[in-house]
Amino acid sequence: MDAFAESGMAKNIIGRPENQEGNQFACIKAIRTQLQLTDVYGLAESVTTDSGSRFDLFQGLLSLELMTVFFTEAFMKPYLKYLQEMGNSRMALGRLAFGGLVEAGSQNRFPLTWSDRATKIANITGWTVSEETPKGSPKAAEAILDFWTSDWASLATRIRKGQAGLDPPMTRPGASRKYWPSASRKRAFMCY
């Protein structure tokens, strides 16, 4: 909580005012995870994707937490409301999906199948707002999308060839040994 208060985000409106509470919790969770990853596990402050794009670790974590808030508000809460009204999970899911079809933009209930890459990047860009990029960064949004996206077609190809499905590097850039956090870290945040 101290890190959140010190960040100045506690005093700012994050996104739309009606989403403020959920967005603040997303920020708190992203800060918590960043502290764990950097202070406990020794991760760097930026992440490099397979394509070589880089983005700020906090922005990547915040985007994931904000996606979770969006999913909860746009999908789970309406679904649970319909489930309570109808008493049938299939009918509730059908109503949720149909509602997405009749809404303007129609991708709201089918984001995986109806959004193309450019639309996904545009939607994530708003979640990359920072002092350096007050309107967000499409480049950072693209890197974040690449990082969080799993390309199942290329994964299947690698597995069929007998290659490892995922082979993440466990070294810091320029390091010659596998990196594991030093036991001499002065502080460790374990927030759940």
VOBA-1610 file (N, C-alpha, C; in pm, whole numbers, padded with zeros to 5 digits, always signed):
BEGIN
Met+00083-00120+00000Met+00000+00000+00000Met+00087+00125+00000Asp+00200+00117+00071Asp+00290+00232+00074Asp+00340+00266-00066Ala+00376+00163-00140Ala+00426+00185-00276Ala+00318+00249-00363Phe+00193+00208-00345Phe+00083+00266-00421Phe+00065+00413-00383Ala+00067+00443-00255Ala+00052+00582-00209Ala+00168+00668-00258Glu+00290+00614-00251Glu+00408+00689-00294Glu+00412+00711-00445Ser+00345+00625-00520Ser+00346+00637-00666Ser+00267+00757-00716Gly+00182+00812-00633Gly+00098+00924-00675Gly-00030+00878-00742Met-00044+00749-00769Met-00163+00699-00837Met-00287+00702-00749Ala-00268+00702-00619Ala-00383+00703-00529Ala-00465+00830-00543Lys-00403+00938-00587Lys-00471+01067-00599Lys-00526+01091-00740Asn-00485+01010-00836Asn-00524+01032-00976Asn-00644+00948-01014Ile-00721+00999-01109Ile-00828+00919-01169Ile-00760+00828-01271Ile-00783+00700-01259Ile-00721+00601-01347Ile-00830+00551-01442Gly-00822+00592-01566Gly-00925+00553-01662Gly-01053+00632-01640Arg-01165+00566-01662Arg-01296+00630-01645Arg-01330+00639-01497Pro-01391+00750-01455Pro-01425+00766-01313Pro-01512+00653-01259Glu-01602+00599-01341Glu-01690+00491-01292Glu-01614+00361-01268Asn-01493+00351-01321Asn-01411+00231-01302Asn-01299+00253-01199Gln-01301+00365-01129Gln-01190+00404-01044Gln-01153+00298-00940Glu-01250+00245-00869Glu-01218+00150-00763Glu-01149+00024-00819Gly-01206-00033-00924Gly-01145-00151-00984Gly-01008-00122-01041Asn-00992-00004-01102Asn-00863+00034-01160Asn-00758+00058-01052Gln-00799+00115-00938Gln-00704+00133-00828Gln-00658-00002-00774Phe-00751-00095-00758Phe-00711-00229-00713Phe-00618-00295-00814Ala-00643-00273-00943Ala-00554-00326-01047Ala-00414-00269-01030Cys-00404-00139-01003Cys-00273-00076-00981Cys-00204-00136-00859Ile-00278-00153-00752Ile-00221-00210-00629Ile-00168-00351-00657Lys-00246-00431-00726Lys-00204-00568-00758Lys-00082-00568-00849Ala-00079-00477-00947Ala+00037-00469-01038Ala+00162-00428-00962Ile+00149-00332-00871Ile+00264-00291-00789Ile+00310-00407-00701Arg+00214-00477-00641Arg+00248-00594-00557Arg+00328-00697-00637Thr+00280-00729-00756Thr+00347-00830-00837Thr+00483-00781-00884Gln+00490-00654-00921Gln+00619-00598-00963Gln+00721-00607-00850Leu+00681-00573-00728Leu+00772-00581-00614Leu+00818-00724-00591Gln+00725-00818-00604Gln+00763-00959-00588Gln+00863-01001-00696Leu+00833-00969-00819Leu+00918-01014-00930Leu+01055-00948-00928Thr+01061-00820-00893Thr+01190-00750-00894Thr+01269-00774-00766Asp+01204-00763-00650Asp+01276-00773-00523Asp+01299-00916-00478Val+01206-01004-00505Val+01221-01143-00460Val+01290-01228-00566Tyr+01246-01214-00692Tyr+01296-01301-00798Tyr+01402-01235-00886Gly+01427-01108-00867Gly+01535-01041-00938Gly+01508-01008-01083Leu+01382-01001-01125Leu+01353-00965-01263Leu+01389-00820-01288Ala+01417-00790-01413Ala+01449-00654-01453Ala+01321-00570-01458Glu+01337-00441-01474Glu+01222-00349-01478Glu+01156-00346-01615Ser+01217-00411-01714Ser+01155-00416-01847Ser+01158-00561-01896Val+01071-00589-01991Val+01055-00723-02046Val+01079-00715-02196Thr+01150-00813-02250Thr+01174-00821-02393Thr+01097-00941-02449Thr+01022-00918-02555Thr+00945-01025-02617Thr+01034-01104-02714Asp+00982-01213-02765Asp+01056-01294-02862Asp+01091-01213-02986Ser+01008-01114-03020Ser+01033-01032-03139Ser+01136-00922-03113Gly+01180-00908-02987Gly+01278-00806-02953Gly+01219-00676-02902Ser+01086-00665-02901Ser+01021-00545-02846Ser+01035-00545-02695Arg+01047-00424-02640Arg+01060-00411-02494Arg+00943-00329-02441Phe+00903-00362-02318Phe+00803-00280-02250Phe+00834-00283-02101Asp+00782-00183-02033Asp+00801-00168-01891Asp+00726-00280-01817Leu+00793-00344-01722Leu+00732-00454-01648Leu+00603-00410-01582Phe+00604-00294-01516Phe+00483-00248-01449Phe+00369-00230-01549Gln+00396-00172-01666Gln+00290-00154-01766Gln+00232-00288-01810Gly+00318-00386-01826Gly+00270-00518-01865Gly+00183-00580-01758Leu+00226-00568-01633Leu+00147-00622-01522Leu+00016-00546-01505Leu+00024-00413-01518Leu-00097-00332-01504Leu-00196-00367-01615Ser-00149-00386-01737Ser-00240-00421-01845Ser-00313-00552-01815Leu-00242-00649-01760Leu-00304-00777-01726Leu-00409-00758-01617Glu-00376-00679-01516Glu-00473-00655-01407Glu-00594-00577-01458Leu-00572-00480-01546Leu-00684-00404-01601Leu-00771-00491-01692Met-00709-00585-01765Met-00786-00679-01845Met-00875-00764-01754Thr-00822-00800-01639Thr-00898-00880-01543Thr-01017-00801-01491Val-00994-00673-01459Val-01105-00587-01414Val-01210-00578-01524Phe-01166-00554-01647Phe-01259-00544-01759Phe-01338-00674-01775Phe-01270-00787-01771Phe-01336-00917-01785Phe-01441-00936-01676Thr-01406-00900-01553Thr-01499-00914-01442Thr-01623-00827-01463Glu-01600-00700-01501Glu-01712-00606-01518Glu-01796-00636-01642Ala-01730-00666-01754Ala-01801-00681-01881Ala-01856-00821-01905Phe-01800-00921-01839Phe-01841-01058-01864Phe-01897-01128-01740Met-01817-01133-01635Met-01858-01212-01519Met-01979-01156-01447Lys-01980-01027-01419Lys-02095-00970-01347Lys-02225-00982-01426Pro-02224-00947-01556Pro-02348-00969-01632Pro-02388-01117-01639Tyr-02290-01205-01658Tyr-02321-01348-01664Tyr-02383-01396-01534Leu-02326-01357-01421Leu-02380-01400-01292Leu-02519-01343-01268Lys-02543-01221-01315Lys-02677-01161-01305Lys-02776-01243-01386Tyr-02739-01277-01511Tyr-02828-01356-01596Tyr-02848-01497-01538Leu-02745-01553-01483Leu-02755-01685-01423Leu-02854-01684-01307Gln-02847-01581-01226Gln-02940-01571-01112Gln-03084-01552-01163Glu-03101-01472-01267Glu-03234-01448-01322Glu-03292-01573-01389Met-03208-01646-01462Met-03256-01756-01545Met-03242-01893-01479Gly-03144-01907-01391Gly-03123-02035-01326Gly-03062-02142-01414Asn-03013-02105-01531Asn-02957-02201-01624Asn-02830-02141-01685Ser-02716-02210-01669Ser-02588-02154-01712Ser-02580-02137-01864Arg-02636-02230-01939Arg-02631-02219-02086Arg-02716-02103-02136Met-02832-02085-02077Met-02918-01974-02117Met-02853-01840-02079Ala-02791-01836-01962Ala-02724-01713-01918Ala-02608-01679-02011Leu-02532-01779-02048Leu-02420-01758-02140Leu-02470-01715-02278Gly-02577-01775-02323Gly-02637-01736-02450Gly-02686-01592-02448Arg-02747-01551-02339Arg-02793-01412-02327Arg-02675-01316-02326Leu-02570-01353-02256Leu-02450-01270-02253Leu-02392-01254-02393Ala-02381-01365-02465Ala-02325-01361-02601Ala-02416-01282-02694Phe-02546-01307-02688Phe-02640-01235-02775Phe-02636-01086-02746Gly-02628-01050-02620Gly-02618-00909-02582Gly-02496-00844-02646Gly-02387-00916-02657Gly-02267-00864-02722Gly-02286-00844-02871Leu-02368-00927-02932Leu-02393-00913-03075Leu-02476-00789-03107Val-02569-00754-03020Val-02656-00641-03048Val-02597-00508-03002Glu-02489-00511-02921Glu-02424-00389-02878Glu-02341-00330-02992Ala-02329-00199-02993Ala-02244-00133-03093Ala-02101-00184-03078Gly-02037-00213-03189Gly-01900-00263-03185Gly-01893-00413-03176Ser-01993-00478-03130Ser-02017-00622-03121Ser-01901-00709-03074Gln-01784-00656-03057Gln-01674-00741-03014Gln-01674-00763-02863Asn-01756-00690-02790Asn-01749-00694-02645Asn-01773-00833-02587Arg-01850-00916-02652Arg-01873-01051-02600Arg-01793-01157-02675Phe-01727-01117-02782Phe-01645-01209-02859Phe-01508-01148-02887Pro-01435-01107-02785Pro-01311-01033-02811Pro-01203-01117-02879Leu-01202-01246-02857Leu-01098-01327-02918Leu-01124-01353-03065Thr-01248-01364-03103Thr-01278-01397-03242Thr-01312-01276-03327Trp-01350-01166-03267Trp-01395-01052-03345Trp-01296-00936-03347Ser-01196-00940-03266Ser-01097-00831-03265Ser-00975-00871-03346Asp-00936-00785-03438Asp-00812-00812-03509Asp-00696-00754-03428Arg-00576-00780-03471Arg-00456-00738-03398Arg-00453-00587-03376Ala-00484-00510-03479Ala-00481-00364-03467Ala-00580-00314-03363Thr-00698-00375-03358Thr-00799-00336-03259Thr-00754-00370-03118Lys-00694-00488-03102Lys-00644-00527-02970Lys-00536-00429-02923Ile-00446-00392-03013Ile-00340-00296-02978Ile-00402-00162-02940Ala-00499-00117-03017Ala-00566+00010-02987Ala-00635+00005-02851Asn-00696-00109-02818Asn-00764-00122-02689Asn-00666-00127-02573Ile-00550-00184-02592Ile-00450-00194-02485Ile-00373-00064-02468Thr-00364+00017-02574Thr-00284+00141-02569Thr-00323+00230-02452Gly-00451+00242-02424Gly-00496+00325-02313Gly-00445+00277-02178Trp-00408+00152-02170Trp-00358+00096-02044Trp-00207+00114-02030Thr-00144+00183-02126Thr+00001+00206-02119Thr+00033+00353-02092Val-00066+00428-02046Val-00046+00570-02016Val+00058+00584-01905Ser+00150+00676-01925Ser+00252+00706-01824Ser+00290+00853-01838Glu+00380+00899-01754Glu+00425+01038-01765Glu+00492+01060-01900Glu+00568+00961-01948Glu+00638+00973-02075Glu+00543+00966-02195Thr+00436+00890-02180Thr+00339+00873-02289Thr+00199+00897-02234Pro+00158+01023-02219Pro+00029+01054-02157Pro-00093+01002-02234Lys-00077+00972-02362Lys-00187+00915-02440Lys-00169+00765-02460Gly-00069+00707-02396Gly-00041+00566-02413Gly+00056+00543-02527Ser+00107+00423-02534Ser+00206+00390-02636Ser+00161+00269-02716Pro+00125+00289-02843Pro+00089+00173-02925Pro+00202+00071-02936Lys+00326+00118-02936Lys+00441+00027-02943Lys+00448-00061-02818Ala+00428+00000-02701Ala+00426-00077-02577Ala+00306-00172-02576Ala+00191-00125-02624Ala+00072-00210-02630Ala+00096-00332-02720Glu+00163-00310-02832Glu+00195-00420-02922Glu+00287-00521-02854Ala+00389-00472-02784Ala+00482-00561-02714Ala+00410-00638-02603Ile+00320-00570-02532Ile+00243-00636-02426Ile+00153-00744-02486Leu+00087-00713-02596Leu+00002-00812-02662Leu+00085-00933-02705Asp+00202-00909-02764Asp+00290-01019-02804Asp+00331-01103-02685Phe+00362-01036-02574Phe+00408-01108-02455Phe+00299-01195-02395Trp+00176-01143-02384Trp+00068-01218-02320Trp-00003-01314-02415Thr+00027-01307-02544Thr-00041-01391-02642Thr+00033-01523-02659Ser-00041-01629-02664Ser+00015-01760-02690Ser-00020-01800-02833Asp+00081-01818-02916Asp+00061-01857-03055Asp+00055-02010-03060Trp-00065-02062-03055Trp-00082-02207-03048Trp-00039-02277-03175Ala-00049-02211-03288Ala-00007-02275-03414Ala+00144-02298-03413Ser+00223-02196-03374Ser+00368-02215-03371Ser+00408-02310-03258Leu+00334-02307-03147Leu+00361-02400-03036Leu+00339-02544-03083Ala+00230-02568-03154Ala+00201-02703-03205Ala+00310-02748-03301Thr+00357-02657-03387Thr+00464-02691-03481Thr+00590-02732-03407Arg+00628-02656-03304Arg+00748-02689-03226Arg+00733-02824-03157Ile+00618-02849-03099Ile+00596-02976-03028Ile+00600-03093-03125Arg+00539-03077-03245Arg+00542-03185-03345Arg+00684-03216-03390Lys+00771-03115-03388Lys+00911-03136-03425Lys+00993-03190-03310Gly+00930-03211-03195Gly+01001-03263-03079Gly+01078-03157-03003Gln+01053-03030-03033Gln+01120-02921-02963Gln+01041-02886-02837Ala+01106-02814-02747Ala+01039-02770-02625Ala+00926-02675-02661Gly+00815-02688-02589Gly+00703-02598-02613Gly+00741-02455-02582Leu+00795-02434-02467Leu+00843-02303-02426Leu+00985-02320-02374Asp+01071-02227-02408Asp+01210-02235-02365Asp+01254-02096-02319Pro+01201-02052-02205Pro+01235-01916-02162Pro+01379-01907-02114Pro+01447-01798-02150Pro+01584-01781-02101Pro+01582-01749-01952Met+01671-01808-01878Met+01679-01783-01734Met+01806-01708-01699Thr+01853-01630-01790Thr+01972-01550-01762Thr+01937-01404-01781Arg+02007-01319-01711Arg+01994-01176-01734Arg+02071-01143-01861Pro+02029-01041-01934Pro+02104-01005-02054Pro+02251-00980-02020Gly+02340-01041-02093Gly+02482-01024-02071Gly+02540-01113-01962Ala+02456-01187-01890Ala+02506-01273-01783Ala+02550-01407-01842Ser+02650-01466-01781Ser+02701-01592-01832Ser+02644-01712-01757Arg+02574-01690-01646Arg+02520-01801-01570Arg+02370-01787-01556Lys+02307-01898-01526Lys+02164-01893-01498Lys+02144-01801-01379Tyr+02039-01721-01386Tyr+02018-01623-01279Tyr+01909-01669-01184Trp+01941-01673-01060Trp+01844-01693-00952Trp+01871-01582-00853Pro+01770-01532-00786Pro+01789-01417-00698Pro+01890-01443-00588Ser+01960-01339-00556Ser+02060-01346-00451Ser+01993-01360-00315Ala+02052-01437-00229Ala+01999-01453-00094Ala+02023-01328-00010Ser+02102-01236-00061Ser+02136-01118+00017Ser+02039-01002-00004Arg+01928-01026-00068Arg+01831-00917-00086Arg+01789-00865+00050Lys+01786-00732+00061Lys+01756-00672+00191Lys+01608-00675+00225Arg+01522-00678+00124Arg+01380-00679+00153Arg+01308-00770+00056Ala+01204-00829+00102Ala+01123-00913+00018Ala+00976-00886+00053Phe+00897-00861-00050Phe+00756-00834-00029Phe+00677-00957-00067Met+00606-01011+00024Met+00520-01123-00004Met+00378-01078+00026Cys+00312-01022-00072Cys+00178-00970-00056Cys+00080-01057-00133Tyr-00020-01103-00067Tyr-00122-01185-00134Tyr-00258-01126-00110
//
